Amino acid sequence: MAIKSEKIEGKQIINEVESSNLTKTVYDTGEKTMTVTFKNGAQYLYEEVPHSTYTKFRMAESQGSFFNKEISKKYKYKKMTN
């Protein structure tokens, strides 16, 4: 696994990820949203991501690969302003 650190703040699970494309994810258990920060600094918010999917993302051998296959094209998303 390539999770460098994990902390929980209220309803948010914050993970720093060691990946070729991702650096950080924040999952809001109340809103079921996943905010992803990419290496280029871009941030995207993915909506209606089930907690079970985020758990599988965290446990995956490669977070980047799991994200590309199971999250990036399957859930509605929007680019966040930096």
FENDAZI-V15098 format. One record per residue. N is the residue number from 1. RES is the residue in one letter. PHI is phi in whole degrees, 0 to 359 (* if undefined). OMEGA is omega in degrees with one decimal (none if undefined). D_CENTER is the distance of its C-alpha to the mean C-alpha in whole Angstrom. Layout:
BEGIN
{{N & RES & PHI & OMEGA & D_CENTER} {N & RES & PHI & OMEGA & D_CENTER}}
END
This chain:
BEGIN
{{1 & M & * & -176.5 & 14} {2 & A & 242 & 174.4 & 13} {3 & I & 280 & -179.7 & 11} {4 & K & 278 & 178.3 & 13} {5 & S & 204 & 178.1 & 13} {6 & E & 217 & 172.8 & 12} {7 & K & 218 & 179.9 & 13} {8 & I & 243 & 178.0 & 14} {9 & E & 235 & -178.0 & 15} {10 & G & 63 & -179.1 & 17} {11 & K & 265 & -177.3 & 14} {12 & Q & 253 & 173.4 & 11} {13 & I & 252 & -174.9 & 9} {14 & I & 249 & 179.9 & 9} {15 & N & 238 & 167.2 & 8} {16 & E & 266 & -171.6 & 9} {17 & V & 242 & 172.7 & 9} {18 & E & 261 & -174.4 & 12} {19 & S & 211 & 178.9 & 12} {20 & S & 288 & -175.5 & 14} {21 & N & 235 & -175.3 & 12} {22 & L & 253 & 174.9 & 8} {23 & T & 240 & -173.9 & 9} {24 & K & 205 & 172.2 & 7} {25 & T & 226 & 174.8 & 4} {26 & V & 231 & 178.7 & 6} {27 & Y & 251 & 178.2 & 6} {28 & D & 260 & -175.7 & 10} {29 & T & 291 & 178.6 & 12} {30 & G & 283 & -177.3 & 15} {31 & E & 271 & -174.3 & 14} {32 & K & 57 & 176.4 & 11} {33 & T & 246 & 178.7 & 9} {34 & M & 232 & 176.6 & 5} {35 & T & 262 & -176.8 & 6} {36 & V & 244 & 174.2 & 5} {37 & T & 253 & -179.1 & 8} {38 & F & 266 & -178.4 & 10} {39 & K & 300 & -179.6 & 13} {40 & N & 279 & 177.5 & 15} {41 & G & 95 & -179.9 & 14} {42 & A & 292 & 177.0 & 13} {43 & Q & 237 & 177.8 & 10} {44 & Y & 232 & 177.4 & 9} {45 & L & 253 & 178.4 & 9} {46 & Y & 257 & -173.1 & 8} {47 & E & 258 & 174.4 & 11} {48 & E & 57 & 176.5 & 12} {49 & V & 274 & -179.1 & 9} {50 & P & 297 & 178.5 & 12} {51 & H & 302 & -179.9 & 11} {52 & S & 298 & 177.7 & 13} {53 & T & 291 & 178.7 & 10} {54 & Y & 294 & 177.1 & 7} {55 & T & 298 & 177.7 & 10} {56 & K & 297 & 176.4 & 11} {57 & F & 301 & -178.5 & 8} {58 & R & 296 & -175.8 & 8} {59 & M & 271 & -176.1 & 12} {60 & A & 296 & 176.8 & 12} {61 & E & 296 & 176.7 & 14} {62 & S & 230 & 179.6 & 12} {63 & Q & 295 & -179.5 & 9} {64 & G & 298 & 179.2 & 9} {65 & S & 295 & 179.0 & 12} {66 & F & 298 & 179.3 & 10} {67 & F & 302 & -178.7 & 7} {68 & N & 297 & -175.9 & 11} {69 & K & 278 & -168.1 & 13} {70 & E & 249 & -174.7 & 11} {71 & I & 235 & -167.3 & 9} {72 & S & 303 & -177.4 & 10} {73 & K & 255 & -174.4 & 13} {74 & K & 262 & -175.9 & 13} {75 & Y & 240 & 177.6 & 12} {76 & K & 297 & -178.6 & 13} {77 & Y & 218 & 174.8 & 12} {78 & K & 214 & 178.6 & 13} {79 & K & 282 & 178.5 & 14} {80 & M & 270 & 176.3 & 14} {81 & T & 277 & -179.3 & 17} {82 & N & 272 & none & 17}}
END
